[in-house]
Amino acid sequence: MNNAQYILAKIDGGAVNQIAKDRFPKAKGLSLSEMSTNIDVIESVITGKADFAVDDATSFMGYMKNNPNKIKRFFDEAVGVFPAVMLL
C-alpha cells in the first residue's frame, strides 16, 4: 500500500495523517474535511475515490457487521497505536 499508485482516504487533522506519514509516505492522500465521519472514509473506498483507508477497528467492524462483503480487513495487525487520555 506504500506506493504512489494507491490513494489513502483520511480525515484532515485526524490521527490517520500521522500513520499515513509514517507507514504509507508514498501513497497519495484523499483528504476529507474535519466534518467527515468514519463512514465517509469507508464510503470513499467503496465508491472508488480511494483505494484504502486506515481507521479504528471498532468503526470498521461495525460497518462490516451491518454491510457484509462491502469491505475487508487488509492488515491483521495494527498499523498504528496511539495512547488515549481522558481529562476529568
Contacts in CASP RR format, 6 or more apart in sequence:
PFRMAT RR
TARGET T0000
AUTHOR 0000-0000-0000
METHOD contacts of the structure
MODEL  1
MNNAQYILAKIDGGAVNQIAKDRFPKAKGLSLSEMSTNIDVIESVITGKA
DFAVDDATSFMGYMKNNPNKIKRFFDEAVGVFPAVMLL
1 8 0 8 1.000
1 24 0 8 1.000
1 27 0 8 1.000
1 51 0 8 1.000
1 52 0 8 1.000
1 74 0 8 1.000
2 23 0 8 1.000
2 24 0 8 1.000
2 25 0 8 1.000
2 26 0 8 1.000
2 27 0 8 1.000
3 26 0 8 1.000
3 27 0 8 1.000
4 26 0 8 1.000
4 27 0 8 1.000
4 28 0 8 1.000
6 24 0 8 1.000
6 27 0 8 1.000
6 28 0 8 1.000
6 51 0 8 1.000
6 52 0 8 1.000
7 27 0 8 1.000
7 28 0 8 1.000
7 29 0 8 1.000
7 30 0 8 1.000
7 49 0 8 1.000
7 50 0 8 1.000
7 51 0 8 1.000
7 52 0 8 1.000
8 16 0 8 1.000
8 20 0 8 1.000
8 24 0 8 1.000
8 27 0 8 1.000
8 28 0 8 1.000
8 29 0 8 1.000
8 30 0 8 1.000
8 50 0 8 1.000
8 51 0 8 1.000
8 52 0 8 1.000
8 53 0 8 1.000
8 54 0 8 1.000
9 29 0 8 1.000
9 30 0 8 1.000
9 32 0 8 1.000
9 41 0 8 1.000
9 42 0 8 1.000
9 44 0 8 1.000
9 45 0 8 1.000
9 49 0 8 1.000
9 50 0 8 1.000
9 52 0 8 1.000
9 53 0 8 1.000
10 16 0 8 1.000
10 17 0 8 1.000
10 20 0 8 1.000
10 29 0 8 1.000
10 30 0 8 1.000
10 31 0 8 1.000
10 32 0 8 1.000
10 41 0 8 1.000
10 53 0 8 1.000
10 54 0 8 1.000
11 31 0 8 1.000
11 32 0 8 1.000
11 33 0 8 1.000
11 34 0 8 1.000
11 36 0 8 1.000
11 40 0 8 1.000
11 41 0 8 1.000
12 31 0 8 1.000
12 32 0 8 1.000
12 33 0 8 1.000
12 34 0 8 1.000
13 34 0 8 1.000
14 34 0 8 1.000
15 82 0 8 1.000
16 53 0 8 1.000
16 54 0 8 1.000
16 55 0 8 1.000
18 82 0 8 1.000
19 54 0 8 1.000
19 79 0 8 1.000
19 80 0 8 1.000
20 27 0 8 1.000
20 29 0 8 1.000
20 54 0 8 1.000
22 80 0 8 1.000
23 54 0 8 1.000
23 79 0 8 1.000
23 80 0 8 1.000
24 54 0 8 1.000
27 52 0 8 1.000
29 50 0 8 1.000
30 44 0 8 1.000
30 49 0 8 1.000
30 50 0 8 1.000
32 40 0 8 1.000
32 41 0 8 1.000
32 44 0 8 1.000
38 55 0 8 1.000
38 56 0 8 1.000
38 59 0 8 1.000
38 63 0 8 1.000
39 59 0 8 1.000
39 63 0 8 1.000
41 53 0 8 1.000
41 55 0 8 1.000
42 53 0 8 1.000
42 55 0 8 1.000
42 59 0 8 1.000
42 60 0 8 1.000
42 63 0 8 1.000
42 71 0 8 1.000
44 50 0 8 1.000
44 53 0 8 1.000
45 51 0 8 1.000
45 52 0 8 1.000
45 53 0 8 1.000
45 71 0 8 1.000
46 70 0 8 1.000
46 71 0 8 1.000
52 74 0 8 1.000
54 79 0 8 1.000
54 80 0 8 1.000
57 78 0 8 1.000
60 71 0 8 1.000
60 73 0 8 1.000
63 70 0 8 1.000
63 71 0 8 1.000
64 70 0 8 1.000
64 71 0 8 1.000
64 72 0 8 1.000
64 73 0 8 1.000
END
